[in-house]
Amino acid sequence: MILQQIQTYLRTHPATSLAELAQHFHTDADALRGMLNPLIRKGRVRKLASKPCGTCHSCDPASLELYEWVDS
């Protein structure tokens, strides 16, 4: 059920960070990565290249890890 909810969320929220997904679904970021992996393998979701936001390195890495829905 949650995989369907993740897909629906990503369809309506382009370039969503892992931190946003974790907050929305009240789920651990590592657990979400595990749920996103099958969707990535099926080509439904794409992990975007992340870049550091600056030089301080104090940002949560999950906030820089972005995912997007892939339109068929």
C-alpha positions, 0 to 999 in steps of 0.5 A: 500500500505504501508503495502506491502512496509513494508513487502518487506523492512523487507524481504530484511533487516533482524533485522530492527529497528523501527528507520530505518523503520521510516527513510526509510518510512518518518513515525512516529515510533508510526504510524509504530507500528500500521502498524506492529501490524497486520503483527505481529498478522498474523505471518508475522513479529516478534518483537525481544527482545531488549536489552539496548546497554550500560549503558548510556541510551541515545539511541533512544528507537526506534533504539533498537526496532527490527523487522524481517520478518518471512519466511513461 
